[in-house]
Amino acid sequence: MKRRTLLAGIGALASGSGAIATSAAIAGTADASSNINAIVDQNLEVKAGAAFNDDGTVRSGEDKDYEDQYVPYPSNDSFFQSGSDPLDDISRDDAPVATVSPRDSTVNDELDIKVALSIENSIDTFLFEDMLRVKNNGGDDKNVAIRYDRDNDAYDPNGQYGEDVIVGGSFSNELSHHDVQHVYQFVTRDPANGTDLRLSPDPTTSEGGTKDDEPTESRIVDPGDSIQVDLRVNLNPLTVNTLGGSYTLNPKKHIRGAIDTTAGFGDSITTVDLLDAITVENKRYG
């Protein structure tokens, strides 16, 4: 029997629908893809970041080469599409890899991000640099932050968390919202010292309930200015200390546990839906 290789992916960052799909479309393996949408506050504009040219091709040969992280969007418009081979335009050897729809034609709810990573290879952490650009089109400063909102009823049954996630679940025994927050980390750089600011939620600051969904920090953006946002993927176990004790969060184990392994691996597609949307908001945190 071939070793089962589990791939995970992130799909559309826009205002629509999305999923993490675990697929057994290739015999002896399990693959995953997803779509994540963005709800964007007024006067904020989200587009593809500096890693891309305006037409969706990948920048290279200039001050920075991004071709080891991304592939051009135009050649990957069927990348991880539901109902087709989820690795239609890439192979497992390409992972981790990502693409973003062109900056000259998509913004906010039209934006499309697709990411693939292998859960069983040796790369458990990866940084997709300059994936997004968030611009302040307003007349005053904006505090940019990213929320995962369980109360967004446009994405039932778990709000912006995927339907296979146990929102409010435990750290150590199931696929919970804590796993989602650990695996998908949107970060930007602090202009004061060059260190990372984590814009999205952090499971190590868990307080229970909807407080868990709040962004970790925010970044001030002046009128007319923009910031670059990276996506940091982390599949490593995480120790979380709470008032109730110390727990180990193991995303790989919990994602595998959400797969129906009794059905075997044939041509059917099984989905493990982790995150359907994010909210890019204007509010101060940290």
matplotlib code that plots the C-alpha trace (Angstrom):
import matplotlib.pyplot as plt

x = [0.0, 1.2, 1.9, -1.0, 0.0, -2.2, -2.3, -4.1, -4.9, -6.5, -8.7, -10.5, -9.9, -12.9, -16.6, -18.2, -17.8, -14.9, -13.7, -10.8, -11.4, -9.7, -9.8, -9.0, -9.3, -5.8, -5.7, -3.8, -3.6, -5.7, -5.5, -6.9, -7.9, -9.9, -11.6, -11.5, -13.4, -12.9, -15.4, -13.7, -14.5, -15.4, -12.5, -10.1, -9.0, -7.6, -5.7, -2.9, 0.4, 3.8, 4.7, 2.7, 2.6, -0.7, -1.7, -1.2, 2.2, 4.8, 7.6, 11.1, 14.6, 14.1, 14.8, 13.1, 12.3, 8.9, 8.9, 9.8, 6.5, 4.0, 2.8, 1.1, -2.6, -3.6, -2.3, -4.0, -7.6, -8.7, -6.2, -8.1, -11.5, -14.3, -15.3, -12.1, -8.6, -7.7, -4.1, -5.1, -2.2, 0.3, 1.9, 2.7, 6.3, 5.3, 3.8, 3.8, 2.7, 0.1, -1.4, -3.6, -5.9, -4.7, -4.5, -5.6, -9.0, -9.9, -10.4, -12.1, -15.0, -13.6, -10.2, -9.1, -6.3, -5.3, -2.8, -1.6, 0.7, 1.6, 0.7, 3.0, 6.2, 9.1, 7.8, 5.6, 6.0, 6.1, 5.8, 4.0, 5.5, 3.7, 0.6, -1.9, -1.9, -4.3, -4.8, -6.4, -8.7, -10.2, -9.4, -8.0, -5.8, -7.1, -6.2, -6.1, -6.7, -8.2, -11.0, -12.3, -16.0, -18.1, -21.2, -21.2, -24.5, -23.8, -21.6, -23.7, -23.4, -20.1, -19.9, -16.6, -15.2, -15.7, -18.5, -16.2, -14.6, -15.9, -16.2, -15.7, -14.1, -11.1, -7.4, -6.2, -9.0, -10.7, -10.5, -11.4, -11.3, -8.0, -6.4, -7.7, -6.1, -2.8, -2.6, -3.6, -1.7, -2.0, 1.0, 2.5, 5.7, 5.9, 7.4, 8.9, 11.2, 10.7, 9.2, 6.0, 2.6, 0.0, -3.2, -5.4, -6.5, -4.0, -5.1, -2.6, -4.6, -7.9, -10.5, -13.4, -16.4, -16.4, -13.3, -11.3, -12.1, -10.6, -7.4, -4.2, -2.8, -3.6, -1.4, -2.0, -2.2, -2.2, -4.6, -3.6, -0.9, -0.9, 0.7, 1.8, 0.3, 2.0, 0.3, 2.2, 1.3, 2.1, 1.3, 3.5, 2.1, 1.5, 1.5, -1.2, -1.3, -4.7, -6.2, -7.5, -4.1, -1.6, -2.7, -1.1, -2.7, -1.8, -3.3, -2.1, -3.6, -6.9, -7.2, -6.6, -9.1, -11.8, -11.4, -13.6, -10.9, -13.3, -14.5, -11.1, -9.4, -11.1, -12.3, -14.7, -13.9, -14.1, -14.1, -12.7, -13.8, -11.7, -12.3, -14.8, -14.1, -12.2, -13.0, -10.5, -11.6, -10.7, -10.3, -7.4, -6.0, -2.9]
y = [0.0, 3.5, 5.8, 8.2, 11.8, 14.4, 17.8, 20.9, 24.0, 27.5, 28.7, 32.0, 35.1, 37.0, 37.4, 34.1, 30.5, 28.3, 25.0, 22.8, 19.7, 16.4, 14.4, 10.7, 11.2, 9.8, 6.2, 5.6, 9.3, 12.0, 15.5, 18.8, 22.1, 25.1, 28.4, 31.3, 34.5, 37.9, 40.4, 43.8, 46.9, 50.1, 52.1, 49.1, 47.5, 44.0, 42.8, 40.5, 41.5, 42.5, 38.9, 39.3, 41.5, 43.2, 40.4, 37.6, 36.4, 36.0, 38.6, 37.4, 38.6, 42.0, 42.9, 39.6, 36.3, 34.8, 31.8, 29.4, 30.2, 31.0, 30.0, 32.3, 32.6, 32.5, 28.9, 27.7, 28.8, 25.2, 24.8, 22.8, 23.1, 21.1, 18.1, 17.8, 16.6, 18.8, 19.0, 19.8, 22.1, 21.2, 18.0, 17.1, 17.9, 21.5, 21.9, 24.2, 26.5, 29.3, 31.6, 34.8, 36.3, 39.3, 42.7, 44.5, 42.8, 41.5, 43.2, 42.4, 40.0, 39.1, 38.1, 34.5, 32.8, 29.2, 27.4, 23.8, 22.2, 18.7, 17.6, 14.5, 15.9, 17.5, 21.1, 21.8, 25.6, 27.9, 31.6, 32.9, 36.4, 39.5, 37.5, 40.4, 44.1, 46.0, 49.7, 52.4, 54.4, 56.5, 59.9, 58.9, 56.2, 52.6, 49.8, 46.8, 43.4, 40.0, 38.2, 34.6, 35.2, 32.3, 34.5, 35.4, 33.6, 33.9, 30.9, 28.4, 26.3, 27.6, 31.1, 31.7, 28.4, 25.4, 23.0, 20.2, 22.3, 21.9, 25.5, 25.7, 22.3, 21.1, 21.7, 18.2, 15.8, 17.1, 19.5, 22.7, 26.5, 26.5, 24.3, 26.7, 29.7, 27.9, 26.6, 29.8, 32.9, 36.2, 38.4, 41.7, 43.6, 46.0, 49.3, 50.1, 47.1, 44.8, 42.0, 40.2, 41.4, 38.6, 40.1, 36.9, 35.1, 33.2, 30.1, 30.7, 33.7, 31.8, 33.2, 31.1, 32.0, 34.7, 36.4, 33.6, 34.9, 38.3, 39.4, 39.3, 42.7, 45.4, 47.5, 51.3, 52.2, 55.9, 57.4, 56.4, 53.9, 50.1, 47.2, 43.8, 40.7, 37.3, 34.0, 31.8, 28.1, 26.1, 22.4, 21.8, 20.8, 23.7, 23.6, 25.8, 26.8, 27.7, 28.1, 24.5, 23.1, 22.5, 21.0, 20.0, 21.2, 18.8, 20.0, 17.1, 14.6, 16.5, 17.0, 13.2, 12.5, 14.4, 12.2, 9.1, 6.5, 3.6, 4.4, 3.6, 5.5, 5.4, 8.0, 9.8, 13.2, 13.7, 17.2, 18.6, 22.2, 24.4, 28.0, 29.6, 33.3, 36.0, 39.5, 42.3, 45.0, 48.4, 48.1, 48.5, 45.3, 44.5]
z = [0.0, -0.8, 2.0, 2.4, 1.7, 3.1, 1.4, 2.7, 0.8, 1.1, -1.7, -2.3, -0.2, -1.3, -0.3, -1.1, -0.1, 0.7, 2.2, 3.1, 1.0, 1.7, -1.4, -2.1, -5.9, -6.4, -5.2, -2.0, -1.1, 0.6, -0.8, 0.6, -0.8, 0.4, -0.3, 2.2, 1.6, 3.0, 4.5, 4.2, 6.3, 4.5, 3.1, 3.2, -0.1, -0.3, -3.4, -4.4, -2.7, -3.9, -4.7, -7.9, -11.0, -11.9, -14.3, -11.7, -12.8, -10.1, -9.6, -10.0, -10.8, -9.1, -5.5, -4.5, -6.2, -5.2, -7.6, -4.9, -3.1, -5.8, -9.3, -11.8, -11.4, -15.1, -15.5, -12.4, -12.6, -12.1, -9.2, -6.5, -8.0, -6.5, -8.5, -10.5, -9.7, -6.8, -8.0, -11.6, -12.3, -9.6, -8.2, -4.6, -5.3, -5.9, -2.4, -0.5, -3.2, -3.7, -6.2, -6.1, -8.7, -10.7, -8.9, -12.1, -12.2, -8.7, -5.3, -2.0, -2.7, -6.2, -4.9, -5.2, -3.2, -3.6, -1.4, -1.2, 1.4, 2.2, 5.7, 5.6, 4.2, 6.1, 5.7, 8.7, 8.6, 5.6, 5.0, 1.9, 1.8, 0.5, -0.4, 0.1, 0.0, 2.3, 1.4, 3.4, 1.0, 3.8, 5.1, 8.5, 10.0, 10.0, 12.4, 10.2, 11.8, 10.8, 12.6, 12.3, 13.1, 14.4, 14.6, 10.9, 10.0, 6.3, 6.8, 8.8, 10.8, 12.4, 11.1, 9.3, 10.7, 8.5, 9.0, 10.1, 12.9, 16.4, 17.4, 21.2, 21.1, 23.1, 22.4, 22.4, 21.3, 18.2, 15.2, 16.8, 16.1, 17.9, 15.2, 12.5, 14.2, 14.6, 11.0, 9.3, 10.6, 8.8, 9.7, 8.7, 9.8, 12.6, 11.2, 14.6, 14.8, 11.8, 13.8, 12.9, 14.0, 14.1, 12.7, 13.0, 16.2, 18.4, 20.3, 23.1, 24.2, 24.4, 26.8, 25.6, 23.5, 20.9, 22.5, 20.9, 17.5, 18.1, 16.2, 18.1, 17.1, 14.6, 12.3, 11.8, 8.1, 7.2, 4.7, 1.2, 2.4, 2.3, 4.0, 2.8, 4.6, 4.7, 5.3, 7.8, 7.8, 10.9, 11.3, 14.2, 17.6, 20.0, 23.8, 25.2, 28.9, 30.3, 33.8, 33.4, 32.6, 29.8, 26.5, 23.2, 20.0, 17.2, 13.9, 11.7, 14.1, 14.3, 10.6, 10.0, 12.7, 10.8, 7.8, 7.4, 7.1, 7.1, 3.6, 2.1, -0.7, -4.1, -6.5, -4.1, -2.5, 1.3, 2.6, 5.8, 5.9, 8.2, 7.4, 5.1, 5.5, 7.4, 8.3, 7.5, 10.0, 11.3, 15.0, 17.4, 19.1, 21.0]

ax = plt.figure().add_subplot(projection="3d")
ax.plot(x, y, z, "-o")
ax.set_aspect("equal")
plt.show()
